[in-house]
Amino acid sequence: MSRNKSLGEDGITSKILQRAYESLPKSTAAIYNGCFRTACFPKIWKRAKIIPIVKSGKETCEDMTKY
């Protein structure tokens, strides 16, 4: 898990998740394994905010490859 990723809508950064795992590895693993075993994940984990970034020099282009 990259520490350079932005935080999600829940406000939890990857650094927080890594520290939680370092402090409580069995509990953290149990939560994730339970989600995988039951195929039940919190709805907030399934959401993403996508912000397209236009490539330099293609600002006026109408093609999807400009991102």
HELIX and SHEET records of a PDB file:
HELIX    1   1 SER A   14  SER A   23  1                                  10    
HELIX    2   2 PRO A   25  THR A   38  1                                  14    
HELIX    3   3 LYS A   43  LYS A   46  5                                   4    
HELIX    4   4 MET A   64  LYS A   66  5                                   3    
END                                                                             
